[in-house]
Amino acid sequence: MGNEATRAFWDARAEERIAKQDRHARMGALYEEACWRAIEPLLPEAGVVLEAGCGTGRWIWRLAERGLRTALLDFSPEMVRIARRVVAERGLEARVAGFYVQDICDMRELAPESMDAVLCLGEPLGLCDAPARAAAEMARVLRPGGSLVCDASNRDRLALELARAGDWAAADAMYSRGVHHAADGRPRWGFTAQELAALFADAGMEVERVAPVAPLLCFPPQPGLAEALTDDAVFARVRDLFARMERDGAALSVSGRFLLAARKPGGDRE
């Protein structure tokens, strides 16, 4: 039930997602810059990068600038349709290795060890039915020596935000079990940093670090935040603050999202 409800939820909001990216462009820029600081050093010199849970295709243009090809995968047919449109509008068709309507928990159309790197960002891991299966699938399709970058929500911050919204049953479920379900069955998963690392270690990955990402942001944003960030001086200060906090391990406790970097054992990088 959760899978189908989640697919229907995002199919219905695919066009809205583009509009939100425009409205929250500066918030998105903070998140993207924070992620890119982790992604860029881990990218291969050449090859194909899987964007697992691609949405409307957030990373393809940055990857194309690096000379890399991208495989775009999402379980929402509408998201993939819009990703095709975005790719065509930007003239990036030659940089796409394929479009796939697939669940990150079951990427059967992708061959084992067929991807040179995997990005799973924007929190598809926290919205899928089975995070452990998703982690195993990402490890399966990654070549030996390849890198993976994945984000996920901090379960304690999620519990806090749910409590602030007055949903105490959901806050209790998140804090106690790391998951709560919407009325239609959609799951929302949260993790401690240790749980996130263990998830991918159990899938056979070597976890290099778990770091905070844009640590003081809330998803969705607090009222007024998007407007405040339109001020160039405020934006610059927040960007620099986040960069400092990402280097500080203590910021994990307050970060709304974690960013995990891992590598598959073997390959030329051993």
Phi and psi in degrees as a GROMACS rama.xvg file:
@    title "Ramachandran Plot"
@    xaxis  label "Phi"
@    yaxis  label "Psi"
@TYPE xy
-59.7787  -43.8042  GLY-2
-60.713  -50.4044  ASN-3
-65.6444  -38.8185  GLU-4
-65.6302  -39.6078  ALA-5
-67.1222  -40.9493  THR-6
-61.3329  -46.5556  ARG-7
-62.3596  -38.7928  ALA-8
-59.9839  -47.5897  PHE-9
-79.3695  -30.5167  TRP-10
-57.258  -43.2347  ASP-11
-70.9003  -18.6303  ALA-12
-113.544  13.3639  ARG-13
-62.7426  -49.3052  ALA-14
-66.0608  -37.9921  GLU-15
-60.7757  -32.6474  GLU-16
-62.68  -39.8314  ARG-17
-61.4794  -44.7725  ILE-18
-62.6316  -40.2048  ALA-19
-65.241  -37.0041  LYS-20
-61.5368  -36.5761  GLN-21
-68.5975  -44.3777  ASP-22
-67.6928  -35.264  ARG-23
-109.464  38.0345  HIS-24
-59.0253  -41.1458  ALA-25
-74.3455  -35.338  ARG-26
-63.2744  -42.979  MET-27
-61.1924  -37.0172  GLY-28
-64.4519  -39.5625  ALA-29
-61.1718  -45.1577  LEU-30
-65.0597  -45.608  TYR-31
-64.1207  -42.786  GLU-32
-62.0436  -41.3938  GLU-33
-63.0055  -44.4744  ALA-34
-65.0408  -42.7384  CYS-35
-64.4308  -31.7246  TRP-36
-60.2708  -32.228  ARG-37
-84.3178  -36.3655  ALA-38
-71.7901  -48.3615  ILE-39
-56.299  -44.0744  GLU-40
-66.4448  -17.236  PRO-41
-97.3479  -4.9041  LEU-42
-73.4877  146.606  LEU-43
-72.4575  164.313  PRO-44
-68.941  -31.3712  GLU-45
-153.478  167.068  ALA-46
122.035  -160.644  GLY-47
-117.012  131.436  VAL-48
-108.48  127.406  VAL-49
-86.067  124.089  LEU-50
-98.0582  99.4917  GLU-51
-88.6959  115.058  ALA-52
78.6573  55.9673  GLY-53
-74.2269  -18.2675  CYS-54
58.1509  -128.2  GLY-55
-93.5902  10.5537  THR-56
89.9278  66.5302  GLY-57
-71.9871  -33.8459  ARG-58
-106.689  -6.44511  TRP-59
-60.9485  -37.7579  ILE-60
-69.7229  -36.2727  TRP-61
-67.1914  -40.8378  ARG-62
-67.7113  -38.1259  LEU-63
-61.8908  -38.2032  ALA-64
-62.699  -25.9584  GLU-65
-88.0256  2.51278  ARG-66
80.2639  15.8453  GLY-67
-98.9351  153.069  LEU-68
-99.0136  152.236  ARG-69
-123.452  134.315  THR-70
-98.6921  121.532  ALA-71
-102.211  119.519  LEU-72
-132.214  130.475  LEU-73
-153.94  149.846  ASP-74
-84.6805  -5.47845  PHE-75
-93.3205  112.973  SER-76
-57.0249  -34.5219  PRO-77
-68.8918  -38.4547  GLU-78
-62.624  -43.4052  MET-79
-65.5832  -38.4902  VAL-80
-59.8714  -44.197  ARG-81
-70.2671  -35.6753  ILE-82
-60.3355  -40.6551  ALA-83
-59.3506  -41.9788  ARG-84
-65.1304  -43.9312  ARG-85
-62.1144  -43.4133  VAL-86
-59.9625  -44.7416  VAL-87
-65.0518  -41.3874  ALA-88
-63.099  -31.5325  GLU-89
-93.7437  0.00149566  ARG-90
65.5508  36.2265  GLY-91
-108.45  18.8935  LEU-92
-55.5253  -36.6876  GLU-93
-69.29  -16.0109  ALA-94
-95.9587  5.97533  ARG-95
-102.977  126.787  VAL-96
-88.5215  -11.1827  ALA-97
158.658  154.32  GLY-98
-111.94  135.256  PHE-99
-136.01  126.414  TYR-100
-93.0101  93.6534  VAL-101
-145.17  150.001  GLN-102
-82.0368  137.909  ASP-103
-65.142  -15.8376  ILE-104
-81.7071  -10.2141  CYS-105
-155.246  82.4643  ASP-106
-98.1543  54.7326  MET-107
-63.8341  -22.2501  ARG-108
-74.1942  -12.8624  GLU-109
-99.2364  129.77  LEU-110
-72.6333  153.593  ALA-111
-58.251  141.037  PRO-112
55.347  38.3116  GLU-113
-100.784  -6.39503  SER-114
-116.064  139.878  MET-115
-85.1584  -20.7318  ASP-116
-159.15  158.79  ALA-117
-131.658  130.162  VAL-118
-113.772  130.655  LEU-119
-133.231  84.1577  CYS-120
-126.777  156.378  LEU-121
89.1189  9.75141  GLY-122
74.1497  33.8989  GLU-123
-60.4613  -30.2316  PRO-124
-60.9388  -37.5526  LEU-125
-80.0602  -7.28279  GLY-126
-113.177  -1.43715  LEU-127
-85.3843  173.962  CYS-128
-77.0011  -32.182  ASP-129
-145.822  88.705  ALA-130
-55.9087  -35.8586  PRO-131
-64.6907  -40.2892  ALA-132
-66.2088  -39.264  ARG-133
-62.9583  -43.9618  ALA-134
-61.4972  -42.1175  ALA-135
-64.0211  -38.5857  ALA-136
-66.281  -41.7714  GLU-137
-62.9602  -40.4721  MET-138
-65.0539  -37.3814  ALA-139
-63.826  -42.9419  ARG-140
-83.445  -8.68616  VAL-141
-86.6193  135.183  LEU-142
-71.271  154.759  ARG-143
-57.3928  134.314  PRO-144
87.9794  -10.685  GLY-145
-76.3319  156.835  GLY-146
-107.129  154.565  SER-147
-132.705  138.11  LEU-148
-127.542  126.921  VAL-149
-140.409  139.372  CYS-150
-110.955  161.127  ASP-151
-160.463  157.449  ALA-152
-80.9987  144.183  SER-153
-72.7001  118.432  ASN-154
-62.7082  -33.3248  ARG-155
-70.7395  -39.4675  ASP-156
-67.213  -38.2885  ARG-157
-61.6266  -43.2098  LEU-158
-60.5791  -40.2396  ALA-159
-63.3008  -46.015  LEU-160
-65.0546  -37.9456  GLU-161
-65.5789  -39.6128  LEU-162
-64.7174  -41.8981  ALA-163
-61.7603  -30.9063  ARG-164
-81.3109  -2.66868  ALA-165
86.1616  7.63471  GLY-166
-96.6094  81.2372  ASP-167
-72.1227  -30.4147  TRP-168
-64.8828  -43.6928  ALA-169
-67.3217  -38.3221  ALA-170
-62.0031  -42.3359  ALA-171
-63.7378  -45.0336  ASP-172
-62.0794  -42.3636  ALA-173
-64.9593  -47.0142  MET-174
-66.0415  -39.7546  TYR-175
-80.4212  -38.6498  SER-176
-122.225  -9.21781  ARG-177
78.6762  13.5375  GLY-178
-157.989  142.915  VAL-179
-136.213  161.483  HIS-180
-121.273  136.493  HIS-181
-68.9811  169.835  ALA-182
-59.6695  -29.5068  ALA-183
-89.3512  5.47157  ASP-184
98.3702  -4.47692  GLY-185
-65.4128  129.001  ARG-186
-86.3289  153.132  PRO-187
-133.983  117.284  ARG-188
-102.974  144.052  TRP-189
-130.565  157.566  GLY-190
-138.649  151.812  PHE-191
-80.6727  165.05  THR-192
-59.6591  -38.5292  ALA-193
-67.9319  -39.6357  GLN-194
-64.8569  -40.511  GLU-195
-64.0678  -44.7753  LEU-196
-61.9685  -42.0537  ALA-197
-65.4595  -34.8877  ALA-198
-57.0401  -45.2718  LEU-199
-83.7048  -29.7318  PHE-200
-63.0153  -40.2308  ALA-201
-65.8443  -23.4579  ASP-202
-85.9019  3.11954  ALA-203
93.9279  11.3883  GLY-204
-92.4858  151.722  MET-205
-94.8839  110.023  GLU-206
-80.3878  122.991  VAL-207
-90.1008  -37.0383  GLU-208
-168.64  156.515  ARG-209
-123.338  121.81  VAL-210
-127.616  157.483  ALA-211
-70.411  151.621  PRO-212
-133.028  124.972  VAL-213
41.249  61.5294  ALA-214
-63.1391  -25.8292  PRO-215
-97.6761  1.08833  LEU-216
-75.7264  150.244  LEU-217
-112.952  147.069  CYS-218
-122.749  111.561  PHE-219
-70.2479  167.307  PRO-220
-70.0919  153.052  PRO-221
-64.7982  149.52  GLN-222
-56.8128  134.005  PRO-223
92.2906  -17.3126  GLY-224
-65.7233  -46.2914  LEU-225
-58.3079  -40.7268  ALA-226
-66.8682  -41.7907  GLU-227
-61.0626  -35.8034  ALA-228
-74.7895  -8.75504  LEU-229
-71.5523  -17.2947  THR-230
-76.4805  120.469  ASP-231
-59.0075  -38.4797  ASP-232
-67.8843  -40.8079  ALA-233
-64.2931  -45.1554  VAL-234
-59.3479  -46.0289  PHE-235
-62.7657  -40.0208  ALA-236
-66.8525  -44.2297  ARG-237
-64.0362  -43.7468  VAL-238
-58.7867  -44.6123  ARG-239
-69.778  -36.6926  ASP-240
-62.6211  -45.2303  LEU-241
-62.6025  -40.7592  PHE-242
-61.0522  -38.7125  ALA-243
-69.3048  -42.442  ARG-244
-66.0961  -32.2656  MET-245
-64.8261  -26.7744  GLU-246
-84.0814  -8.09769  ARG-247
-104.477  112.025  ASP-248
-58.4221  -26.9666  GLY-249
-65.8465  -22.4004  ALA-250
-70.0354  -11.7341  ALA-251
-55.97  -37.5936  LEU-252
-67.0481  -25.7954  SER-253
-104.901  -8.44425  VAL-254
-72.4185  134.114  SER-255
-68.8897  -31.6476  GLY-256
-130.87  149.749  ARG-257
-106.515  151.479  PHE-258
-121.206  118.725  LEU-259
-102.577  134.686  LEU-260
-117.064  130.478  ALA-261
-144.175  164.412  ALA-262
-135.505  144.179  ARG-263
-85.035  128.781  LYS-264
-59.2595  151.851  PRO-265
100.147  -171.884  GLY-266
79.988  -172.283  GLY-267
-71.688  -14.8936  ASP-268
-89.4419  -0.459959  ARG-269
